[in-house]
């Protein structure tokens, strides 16, 4: 622990959040209806269930994936691979 009692090996995450324009906060437009979002989520969940039907381990959605499934189903393209070293720096 550091002198302040806070562990010095903590992880700091910094996220830049852009300013929201006043007009966007005050306009009369409504967001997407929940029913539309629910349909889209249902379709995504079905795609995930179908993707994992051939696996011997119990994975029903992306959140359940382990490193082996991530390596199998989440291959990075060249731009993704080049982004990793930059993100690490």
Secondary structure, DSSP 4 states (H G I P E B T S, - for coil): --TTSS-TT--------PPPPHHHHH-------HHHHHHHHHHHHHHHHHHTTT-SS---SGGG--HHHHHHH----HHHHHHHHHHH-
